[in-house]
Amino acid sequence: MTVARTLERPAQRALDGAQFKRAFTTREAANYIGRSSSWLRKKRLRGFADPTDAGPDFIKTPSGTVIYLREALDGYLDQLAAGS
């Protein structure tokens, strides 16, 4: 007898646990909004120079770690959906 196994994509596994998380790493946040980690990094850097080209809001901890709150990511997605 053969046992069929389904393999999940890594991004799908990250999204499955996202419903319980409040804070995301750059990689997790990128998966959550459907972008790449490098896109988020570029938006962080360019957002200071041009606020109209900024990505989602983020927090930089005292240790230098960048985190994204779910509220900020959802707000960013809502902004895109509204066409703002």
MARDRENGU-765450 format. One record per residue (C-alpha): residue number from 1; residue in one letter; z, y, x. Coordinates in steps of 0.5 Angstrom, whole numbers. Layout:
<rs>
r seq=NUM	type=a	w=Z	v=Y	u=X
...
</rs>
This chain:
<rs>
r seq=1	type=m	w=0	v=0	u=0
r seq=2	type=t	w=-2	v=7	u=3
r seq=3	type=v	w=3	v=13	u=2
r seq=4	type=a	w=-1	v=19	u=1
r seq=5	type=r	w=2	v=25	u=4
r seq=6	type=t	w=1	v=33	u=3
r seq=7	type=l	w=1	v=37	u=9
r seq=8	type=e	w=3	v=44	u=7
r seq=9	type=r	w=0	v=50	u=11
r seq=10	type=p	w=6	v=54	u=15
r seq=11	type=a	w=4	v=60	u=11
r seq=12	type=q	w=6	v=57	u=4
r seq=13	type=r	w=12	v=54	u=7
r seq=14	type=a	w=14	v=61	u=9
r seq=15	type=l	w=13	v=63	u=2
r seq=16	type=d	w=17	v=58	u=-1
r seq=17	type=g	w=23	v=60	u=2
r seq=18	type=a	w=21	v=68	u=1
r seq=19	type=q	w=24	v=68	u=-6
r seq=20	type=f	w=31	v=67	u=-3
r seq=21	type=k	w=30	v=72	u=3
r seq=22	type=r	w=32	v=79	u=3
r seq=23	type=a	w=30	v=81	u=10
r seq=24	type=f	w=24	v=78	u=14
r seq=25	type=t	w=21	v=78	u=21
r seq=26	type=t	w=15	v=81	u=22
r seq=27	type=r	w=11	v=74	u=22
r seq=28	type=e	w=15	v=73	u=15
r seq=29	type=a	w=13	v=80	u=12
r seq=30	type=a	w=6	v=79	u=14
r seq=31	type=n	w=5	v=72	u=11
r seq=32	type=y	w=9	v=75	u=5
r seq=33	type=i	w=4	v=81	u=4
r seq=34	type=g	w=-2	v=77	u=6
r seq=35	type=r	w=-4	v=80	u=13
r seq=36	type=s	w=-3	v=79	u=20
r seq=37	type=s	w=3	v=80	u=25
r seq=38	type=s	w=-1	v=84	u=29
r seq=39	type=w	w=-4	v=88	u=23
r seq=40	type=l	w=4	v=90	u=22
r seq=41	type=r	w=5	v=92	u=29
r seq=42	type=k	w=-1	v=97	u=29
r seq=43	type=k	w=1	v=100	u=23
r seq=44	type=r	w=8	v=101	u=25
r seq=45	type=l	w=6	v=104	u=31
r seq=46	type=r	w=0	v=108	u=28
r seq=47	type=g	w=5	v=110	u=22
r seq=48	type=f	w=9	v=115	u=26
r seq=49	type=a	w=2	v=119	u=28
r seq=50	type=d	w=-1	v=119	u=21
r seq=51	type=p	w=4	v=117	u=16
r seq=52	type=t	w=-2	v=117	u=11
r seq=53	type=d	w=-4	v=110	u=15
r seq=54	type=a	w=3	v=107	u=15
r seq=55	type=g	w=4	v=100	u=13
r seq=56	type=p	w=11	v=98	u=9
r seq=57	type=d	w=17	v=101	u=11
r seq=58	type=f	w=21	v=97	u=16
r seq=59	type=i	w=28	v=97	u=20
r seq=60	type=k	w=29	v=97	u=27
r seq=61	type=t	w=36	v=94	u=29
r seq=62	type=p	w=40	v=97	u=35
r seq=63	type=s	w=38	v=90	u=39
r seq=64	type=g	w=31	v=92	u=38
r seq=65	type=t	w=29	v=87	u=32
r seq=66	type=v	w=24	v=89	u=27
r seq=67	type=i	w=26	v=87	u=20
r seq=68	type=y	w=22	v=88	u=13
r seq=69	type=l	w=26	v=89	u=7
r seq=70	type=r	w=23	v=85	u=1
r seq=71	type=e	w=24	v=91	u=-3
r seq=72	type=a	w=20	v=95	u=2
r seq=73	type=l	w=14	v=90	u=2
r seq=74	type=d	w=14	v=89	u=-6
r seq=75	type=g	w=14	v=97	u=-6
r seq=76	type=y	w=8	v=97	u=-1
r seq=77	type=l	w=4	v=92	u=-5
r seq=78	type=d	w=6	v=96	u=-12
r seq=79	type=q	w=3	v=102	u=-8
r seq=80	type=l	w=-4	v=98	u=-6
r seq=81	type=a	w=-4	v=95	u=-13
r seq=82	type=a	w=-4	v=102	u=-16
r seq=83	type=g	w=-9	v=105	u=-12
r seq=84	type=s	w=-4	v=110	u=-8
</rs>
